[in-house]
């Protein structure tokens, strides 16, 4: 064996064998780690698929898609309901102002009042109830965007200003 390639190397061939042994041990460790990871992944897959075949899994996915479609339609219906509720709330009376006063000094106390009721656009009415010994008289004046064509009394103006937020309401 004098003509062998190993004799011509210039270093002892045992080093090659040691390097191959170390590389084999490293590769064996990597293979063992991969086997454990594959087993762990298989256990997860087995738990996920337990009692299911391809058809039941497809049914599950289709059910989820149907649920998503139903939720989207319910979401649309809820948004429409909220839009309608907002629209209706703007038409409802939201702003109020009330002033109690004594219409006829010395006759009956503070039983008369002026009440202003306005919606979102500051449209509505002012109702004035004048109480006297002979009876109670009601006067209604329309308000359009915070303005009226009819002259308002001082109590009616004060109630309107309270409703518009210009004047603070008494507690």
C-alpha positions as CSV (number, residue, x, y, z in Angstrom):
1,X,0.0,0.0,0.0
2,X,2.8,2.3,-0.6
3,X,1.1,3.9,-3.6
4,X,-2.1,4.8,-1.6
5,X,-3.5,8.3,-1.7
6,X,-3.6,8.4,2.0
7,X,0.1,8.1,2.3
8,X,0.6,11.1,0.0
9,X,-1.6,13.5,2.1
10,X,0.9,15.0,4.3
11,X,-1.0,14.4,7.6
12,X,-2.2,11.4,9.4
13,X,-5.5,9.9,7.9
14,X,-6.9,9.3,11.4
15,X,-7.8,13.0,11.4
16,X,-10.2,12.5,8.5
17,X,-11.8,9.6,10.4
18,X,-12.2,11.7,13.6
19,X,-13.7,14.6,11.5
20,X,-16.1,12.2,9.9
21,X,-17.1,10.7,13.3
22,X,-17.8,14.2,14.7
23,X,-19.8,15.2,11.7
24,X,-21.8,11.9,12.0
25,X,-22.5,12.6,15.7
26,X,-23.7,16.2,14.8
27,X,-25.9,14.9,12.0
28,X,-27.3,12.3,14.3
29,X,-28.2,14.9,16.9
30,X,-29.9,17.0,14.2
31,X,-31.9,14.0,13.0
32,X,-33.1,13.2,16.6
33,X,-34.2,16.9,17.2
34,X,-36.1,16.8,13.9
35,X,-37.8,13.5,14.8
36,X,-39.0,15.1,18.1
37,X,-40.3,18.1,16.3
38,X,-42.1,16.0,13.8
39,X,-43.7,13.9,16.6
40,X,-44.8,17.1,18.4
41,X,-46.3,18.4,15.1
42,X,-48.0,15.1,14.5
43,X,-49.6,15.2,17.9
44,X,-51.0,18.6,17.3
45,X,-52.3,17.5,13.9
46,X,-53.8,14.4,15.5
47,X,-55.6,16.5,18.2
48,X,-56.9,18.9,15.5
49,X,-58.1,16.1,13.2
50,X,-59.4,13.8,15.9
51,X,-62.8,12.5,14.8
52,X,-62.7,14.3,11.6
53,X,-62.2,13.3,8.0
54,X,-61.9,15.4,4.9
55,X,-65.6,15.7,4.5
56,X,-66.3,16.8,8.1
57,X,-63.5,19.3,7.9
58,X,-64.9,20.7,4.7
59,X,-68.3,20.9,6.4
60,X,-66.7,22.8,9.3
61,X,-65.1,25.3,6.9
62,X,-68.4,25.7,5.0
63,X,-70.2,26.3,8.3
64,X,-67.7,28.9,9.3
65,X,-68.1,30.7,6.0
66,X,-71.9,30.6,6.4
67,X,-71.6,32.1,9.9
68,X,-69.3,34.8,8.5
69,X,-71.9,35.6,5.8
70,X,-74.7,35.7,8.4
71,X,-72.6,38.0,10.7
72,X,-72.0,40.4,7.8
73,X,-75.7,40.6,7.1
74,X,-76.5,41.2,10.8
75,X,-73.8,43.8,10.9
76,X,-75.4,45.6,7.9
77,X,-78.8,45.4,9.5
78,X,-77.4,46.8,12.8
79,X,-75.7,49.7,10.9
80,X,-79.0,50.4,9.1
81,X,-80.8,50.4,12.4
82,X,-78.3,52.8,14.0
83,X,-78.6,55.1,11.0
84,X,-82.4,55.2,11.3
85,X,-82.1,55.7,15.1
86,X,-79.8,58.7,14.5
87,X,-82.1,60.1,11.9
88,X,-85.1,59.8,14.2
89,X,-83.2,61.2,17.2
90,X,-82.5,64.4,15.1
91,X,-86.2,64.8,14.5
92,X,-87.1,64.3,18.2
93,X,-87.2,67.2,20.6
94,X,-83.8,67.4,22.2
95,X,-83.6,70.9,23.7
96,X,-85.8,72.3,26.4
97,X,-86.2,75.5,28.2
98,X,-88.7,76.4,30.9
99,X,-89.5,79.6,32.8
100,X,-92.1,79.7,35.6
101,X,-93.5,83.1,36.4
102,X,-96.5,84.9,38.0
103,X,-98.6,86.3,35.1
104,X,-100.7,88.5,37.3
105,X,-99.0,89.9,40.4
106,X,-100.8,89.0,43.6
107,X,-103.1,86.5,42.0
108,X,-102.2,82.9,42.3
109,X,-98.4,82.6,42.5
110,X,-96.0,81.1,39.9
111,X,-98.4,78.9,38.1
112,X,-97.8,80.3,34.6
113,X,-94.9,79.0,32.5
114,X,-93.3,79.3,29.1
115,X,-91.9,76.0,27.6
116,X,-89.6,75.9,24.6
117,X,-89.0,72.5,22.8
118,X,-86.6,72.3,19.9
119,X,-85.1,69.5,17.7
120,X,-81.6,69.2,16.3
121,X,-82.2,72.0,13.8
122,X,-83.5,74.4,16.5
123,X,-87.0,74.0,15.1
124,X,-90.0,73.4,17.3
125,X,-92.3,75.5,19.4
126,X,-92.8,77.7,22.5
127,X,-95.9,77.1,24.5
128,X,-97.0,79.7,27.0
129,X,-99.5,78.9,29.7
130,X,-101.0,81.9,31.4
131,X,-102.8,81.0,34.7
132,X,-105.4,83.3,36.2
133,X,-108.4,83.0,38.5
134,X,-110.7,82.8,35.5
135,X,-108.8,79.9,33.9
136,X,-105.7,78.9,32.1
137,X,-104.8,80.1,28.6
138,X,-102.3,78.4,26.3
139,X,-100.4,80.1,23.5
140,X,-98.3,78.2,21.0
141,X,-95.7,79.9,18.8
142,X,-93.7,78.0,16.1
143,X,-89.9,78.2,16.0
144,X,-88.0,77.6,12.8
145,X,-84.2,77.3,13.0
146,X,-84.2,79.4,16.2
147,X,-86.3,82.2,14.8
148,X,-90.0,83.0,14.9
149,X,-92.3,85.3,12.9
150,X,-94.4,86.2,16.0
151,X,-93.1,88.5,18.7
152,X,-92.2,86.6,21.9
153,X,-92.8,87.8,25.4
154,X,-89.9,88.1,27.9
155,X,-90.6,84.7,29.5
156,X,-90.9,83.1,26.1
157,X,-87.6,84.6,24.9
158,X,-85.9,83.4,28.1
159,X,-87.3,79.8,27.6
160,X,-86.1,79.9,24.0
161,X,-82.7,81.1,25.0
162,X,-82.4,78.3,27.6
163,X,-83.3,75.8,24.9
164,X,-80.8,77.2,22.5
165,X,-78.2,77.1,25.2
166,X,-77.6,80.9,25.3
167,X,-78.8,81.1,28.9
168,X,-78.2,78.7,31.8
169,X,-81.1,76.9,33.1
170,X,-81.9,77.4,36.8
171,X,-81.6,74.4,39.1
